[in-house]
Amino acid sequence: MLVVDDNVDAAGSLADLLVAWGYHVTVAHDGPAALAALQDTLPDIALLDLGMPAMDGYELAAHLRLQPGCEDLRIVAITGAGGPEEARRSRARGFTAHLVKPVSPASLRMLLR
């Protein structure tokens, strides 16, 4: 699993939870670092913050989809923007799901099943 969030604490907390649930997690804090991490492992699921500087989650998702082995990657938006328009936008851009921060562990667990 790949967790990408420019908020170091948020990324770390989410990764800790996922590791406790038994997932192997790679954490990156920006788009370029996330793309570089693909050299070491190909995730099945990517949890992306949308509001990152330099390369936002939408742009990162588009880059991820172009990487060999990531064509079927499940990409989940994790963001502070929770309105219906943001959710529609993320779905239209190929995201599997749209979760609002702070993410409910129960919602996340249900999504990952």
Sine and cosine of phi, psi and omega as CSV:
sin_phi,cos_phi,sin_psi,cos_psi,sin_omega,cos_omega
0.00,0.00,0.58,-0.81,0.01,-1.00
-0.89,-0.45,0.82,-0.58,0.06,-1.00
-0.92,-0.40,0.83,-0.56,-0.01,-1.00
-0.79,-0.61,0.89,-0.46,0.01,-1.00
-0.41,-0.91,0.73,-0.69,0.01,-1.00
-0.96,0.26,-0.24,0.97,0.10,-1.00
-1.00,0.10,0.96,-0.27,-0.10,-0.99
-0.85,0.52,-0.69,0.73,-0.01,-1.00
-0.91,0.42,-0.69,0.73,0.00,-1.00
-0.89,0.45,-0.70,0.72,0.01,-1.00
-0.89,0.45,-0.68,0.73,0.00,-1.00
-0.91,0.42,-0.67,0.74,0.01,-1.00
-0.90,0.44,-0.69,0.72,0.02,-1.00
-0.90,0.43,-0.69,0.73,0.03,-1.00
-0.88,0.47,-0.68,0.73,0.03,-1.00
-0.86,0.52,-0.68,0.73,0.02,-1.00
-0.89,0.45,-0.72,0.70,-0.03,-1.00
-0.91,0.42,-0.63,0.77,0.06,-1.00
-0.90,0.44,-0.66,0.75,0.04,-1.00
-0.88,0.48,-0.48,0.88,0.04,-1.00
-0.99,0.10,-0.04,1.00,0.08,-1.00
0.98,-0.18,0.15,0.99,0.01,-1.00
-1.00,0.05,0.51,-0.86,0.19,-0.98
-1.00,0.02,0.82,-0.58,-0.14,-0.99
-0.81,-0.58,0.72,-0.70,0.17,-0.99
-0.93,-0.37,0.73,-0.69,-0.03,-1.00
-0.92,-0.40,0.69,-0.73,0.13,-0.99
-0.70,-0.71,0.44,-0.90,-0.07,-1.00
-0.93,-0.37,0.11,0.99,0.12,-0.99
-0.31,-0.95,0.18,-0.98,-0.05,-1.00
-0.87,0.50,-0.77,0.64,0.01,-1.00
-0.85,0.52,-0.63,0.77,0.03,-1.00
-0.92,0.40,-0.59,0.80,0.04,-1.00
-0.90,0.44,-0.70,0.72,0.02,-1.00
-0.91,0.42,-0.62,0.78,0.05,-1.00
-0.91,0.42,-0.56,0.83,-0.01,-1.00
-0.90,0.43,-0.37,0.93,0.01,-1.00
-0.92,0.39,-0.27,0.96,0.06,-1.00
-0.91,0.41,-0.47,0.88,-0.07,-1.00
-0.99,-0.13,-0.51,0.86,-0.06,-1.00
-0.37,-0.93,0.53,-0.85,0.09,-1.00
-0.95,-0.31,0.90,-0.44,-0.03,-1.00
-0.98,0.20,0.34,-0.94,0.14,-0.99
-1.00,-0.01,-0.49,0.87,-0.06,-1.00
-0.70,-0.72,0.66,-0.75,0.10,-1.00
-0.85,-0.53,0.79,-0.61,0.06,-1.00
-0.96,-0.28,0.94,-0.35,-0.16,-0.99
-0.89,-0.46,0.77,-0.63,0.22,-0.98
-0.94,0.35,0.65,-0.76,-0.01,-1.00
-1.00,0.08,-0.56,0.83,-0.14,-0.99
-0.99,-0.11,0.87,0.50,0.03,-1.00
-0.98,-0.19,0.52,-0.85,0.05,-1.00
-0.96,0.28,0.29,-0.96,0.05,-1.00
0.94,0.34,-0.86,0.51,0.02,-1.00
-0.70,-0.71,0.95,-0.31,-0.02,-1.00
-0.97,0.26,0.10,-0.99,-0.06,-1.00
-0.89,0.46,-0.54,0.84,0.04,-1.00
-0.90,0.43,-0.72,0.70,0.02,-1.00
-0.91,0.41,-0.67,0.74,0.03,-1.00
-0.88,0.48,-0.68,0.73,0.01,-1.00
-0.85,0.53,-0.69,0.72,0.02,-1.00
-0.88,0.48,-0.67,0.75,0.04,-1.00
-0.91,0.40,-0.65,0.76,0.00,-1.00
-0.87,0.49,-0.68,0.74,-0.03,-1.00
-0.88,0.47,-0.42,0.91,-0.01,-1.00
-1.00,0.09,-0.17,0.98,-0.05,-1.00
-0.98,0.20,0.70,-0.72,0.05,-1.00
-0.83,0.55,0.75,-0.66,0.00,-1.00
1.00,-0.02,-0.11,0.99,-0.04,-1.00
-0.93,-0.37,0.22,0.97,-0.05,-1.00
-0.87,0.49,-0.55,0.83,-0.03,-1.00
-0.97,-0.26,0.27,0.96,-0.01,-1.00
-0.86,0.51,0.76,-0.65,0.11,-0.99
-0.99,0.12,0.85,-0.53,-0.04,-1.00
-0.90,-0.43,0.82,-0.58,-0.04,-1.00
-0.90,-0.43,0.79,-0.62,0.08,-1.00
-0.99,0.16,0.74,-0.67,0.12,-0.99
-0.81,-0.59,0.91,-0.41,-0.19,-0.98
-0.47,-0.88,0.30,-0.96,0.09,-1.00
-0.99,0.13,-0.22,0.98,-0.01,-1.00
-1.00,0.00,0.98,-0.22,-0.15,-0.99
-0.93,-0.35,0.16,0.99,-0.02,-1.00
-0.94,0.35,0.29,-0.96,-0.01,-1.00
-0.87,0.49,-0.54,0.84,0.01,-1.00
-0.92,0.40,-0.65,0.76,0.05,-1.00
-0.89,0.45,-0.67,0.74,0.01,-1.00
-0.89,0.45,-0.68,0.73,0.05,-1.00
-0.89,0.45,-0.66,0.75,-0.01,-1.00
-0.89,0.45,-0.70,0.72,-0.02,-1.00
-0.92,0.39,-0.64,0.77,0.05,-1.00
-0.89,0.46,-0.68,0.74,0.00,-1.00
-0.90,0.45,-0.44,0.90,-0.01,-1.00
-1.00,-0.06,0.19,0.98,0.13,-0.99
0.99,-0.11,0.12,0.99,0.04,-1.00
-0.97,0.26,0.60,-0.80,0.01,-1.00
-0.96,0.29,-0.60,0.80,-0.06,-1.00
-0.45,-0.90,0.21,-0.98,-0.04,-1.00
-0.70,-0.72,0.93,-0.37,0.01,-1.00
-0.93,-0.38,0.58,-0.81,-0.04,-1.00
-0.97,-0.23,0.70,-0.71,0.06,-1.00
-0.96,0.27,0.58,-0.82,-0.15,0.99
-0.95,0.32,0.70,-0.71,-0.06,-1.00
-0.96,0.29,0.76,-0.65,0.08,-1.00
-0.95,0.31,0.82,-0.57,0.04,-1.00
-0.83,0.56,-0.60,0.80,0.00,-1.00
-0.91,0.42,-0.67,0.75,0.03,-1.00
-0.90,0.43,-0.68,0.74,0.00,-1.00
-0.90,0.43,-0.71,0.70,-0.01,-1.00
-0.87,0.49,-0.68,0.74,0.01,-1.00
-0.90,0.44,-0.65,0.76,0.01,-1.00
-0.90,0.43,-0.61,0.80,-0.07,-1.00
-0.98,0.21,-0.24,0.97,-0.01,-1.00
-0.96,0.27,0.00,0.00,0.00,0.00
